Amino acid sequence: MAKKGRFMEPFNWKRELRLFPGYLLLSVWILFTIVLLGWVVAASFSTTKAIFSGHVLSQGIHFENYAKAWTNSNVSSIFFNSLMYSVVSCTLLILICAPAAYVLSRFRFAGNKMIQTSLVSAMGVPVVMIVLPLFSLIAGMNVLNNYIANKAVLIFLYVGINVPYTTIFLLTFFANISKAYEEAAAIDGCPPMRAFWLIMFPMAQSGIITVTIFNFINIWNEYFISLIFANSDRVRPVAVGLYSMINSMKYTGDWSGMFASVIIVFLPTFILYIFLSEKIIAGITGGGVKG
């Protein structure tokens, strides 16, 4: 008979009392986040005068703040730039890293361990250490002055920086999926890579979705690389564009527009977490059927 899980155990005061400090800290943090986020949302619907008077929404709800932020403050441009960077980069990362992780987890060949060690080591290299050599190399190619080439460079950098983490994450996930599925496919005459795309890739869906969400959020919020390599306002993503916008709005006095811009930029990642939270948890805690 299977052991009862924690969720089936009777309530135990002594056990829960030991966890009380953690519950308290978590509750305080959640309350702080809700209050802070709630104030920013309220300020985005208010006027600058009401914000500085300390009585947000006292002059009514102003939906036009969002329309002005979207059209007049360049939010639409940086929003779609980041959306394109994130979607294209995440797609390329899965197409590159999923097959690589599968091969590293399933096949034994000379250099396998060295590749895995190199990937793990690369995760520990700070981005700031490689920015100057990269900038010297790319600037020497004279591609940053071209609109399309500049965007391609940013996507290339986002993909390259996230390859080690994505590959290692998926490698551990594929390693925990039973080999019985591939053996059954091999008996039916299915080649290894065909078995990967038709069987293993769908089975790793929760892990792939999880790492894609993490990569999407990292790329969406990335600031340092974009600051160095985005050569014009037309190619800037939300992090750099929003920072420039906030600086300019401080001097123009459009604080309500600034808060509306912040909410617009914040929404995509928030929506991802809301609708895909179960997939994220399943991808972190699960790894398929162990074999």
C-alpha positions, 0 to 999 in steps of 0.5 A, spaced: 500 500 500 502 506 498 504 511 503 500 517 504 502 523 502 503 530 506 497 532 503 493 526 506 496 527 513 492 530 519 493 537 521 499 537 526 499 544 530 506 542 532 509 541 525 505 547 523 508 551 528 515 550 526 513 553 519 509 559 522 515 564 521 516 562 514 508 563 513 509 570 516 514 572 512 511 570 506 504 573 508 508 580 509 511 579 502 505 578 499 501 583 502 507 588 501 507 586 493 499 587 493 499 594 496 505 596 492 502 593 485 495 596 487 498 603 488 501 603 481 495 600 478 491 606 481 496 611 480 496 609 472 488 611 472 489 617 476 492 624 474 499 627 476 495 632 481 492 627 484 498 622 485 502 628 488 496 630 493 496 623 496 489 621 493 490 617 487 483 616 483 480 622 487 479 626 480 476 620 477 478 614 473 482 616 467 483 610 462 486 615 457 492 615 460 493 608 457 491 610 450 496 616 451 502 612 453 501 607 448 501 612 442 505 618 444 510 615 449 513 610 444 510 604 448 507 601 442 514 600 439 518 598 445 513 593 446 512 590 440 520 590 439 520 586 446 515 581 444 519 580 437 525 579 441 522 574 446 518 570 441 523 569 436 529 568 441 525 563 445 523 559 439 530 558 437 532 556 444 527 550 444 529 548 436 537 548 438 537 546 445 531 541 446 535 536 440 542 538 444 539 536 451 536 530 448 543 527 445 547 529 451 542 525 455 541 519 451 547 518 447 554 516 450 560 519 445 567 522 446 566 529 449 559 528 452 561 530 459 566 535 457 560 539 453 556 538 459 561 541 464 562 547 459 555 548 459 555 548 466 561 553 467 558 557 462 552 559 466 557 561 472 560 567 467 557 574 468 555 577 462 559 583 464 565 579 463 563 578 455 560 584 453 566 588 452 569 583 447 563 582 444 561 589 443 568 590 440 567 584 435 560 586 433 562 593 432 568 592 428 563 588 423 559 595 422 552 592 423 549 596 429 547 602 424 543 597 420 536 597 423 534 589 421 542 587 423 541 590 429 535 587 431 538 580 429 544 581 433 540 582 439 536 576 438 543 572 437 545 575 443 539 573 447 539 566 444 547 565 446 546 567 453 541 563 454 543 556 451 547 553 457 541 554 462 536 552 457 540 546 455 542 543 462 535 544 464 532 540 458 538 535 459 536 533 466 528 533 464 530 528 458 534 524 463 528 522 467 524 520 462 524 512 461 527 509 455 522 504 454 518 509 449 524 510 445 526 502 445 519 501 443 519 506 437 526 503 435 523 496 435 517 499 430 523 502 426 523 509 428 530 512 427 532 516 434 531 523 432 524 522 429 522 518 435 525 525 439 520 529 435 514 525 435 515 521 442 520 525 447 519 532 445 511 532 446 512 528 453 517 533 455 512 539 454 511 541 461 519 542 462 519 545 455 514 550 457 517 552 463 524 553 461 520 557 455 517 561 460 523 563 464 527 565 458 521 569 455 521 573 462 529 573 462 529 576 455 523 581 456 526 584 462 533 584 460 537 591 460 544 590 460 545 587 453 540 591 450 543 598 453 550 596 450 547 593 443 541 597 442 543 602 437 537 607 436 530 608 439 527 604 434 530 597 436 530 598 444 526 593 448 522 595 454 527 595 459 531 600 456 526 604 453 522 604 459 528 607 463 529 612 458 521 614 458 521 614 465 527 619 465 523 624 460 516 623 463 519 626 470 521 632 466 515 633 462 511 631 469 506 626 466 507 621 472 500 618 470 502 616 463 509 613 466 505 609 471 500 607 465 507 605 461 509 601 467 503 597 467 503 595 460 510 593 460 508 589 466 502 585 463 505 580 459 509 576 464 504 577 469 499 574 464 504 568 463 504 567 470 497 567 471 495 562 466 501 557 466 503 557 473 501 550 473 505 548 467 511 552 471 510 548 477 509 541 473 515 543 469 520 544 475 517 538 480 516 533 475 521 530 470 517 524 466 517 517 468 524 515 471 527 509 467 
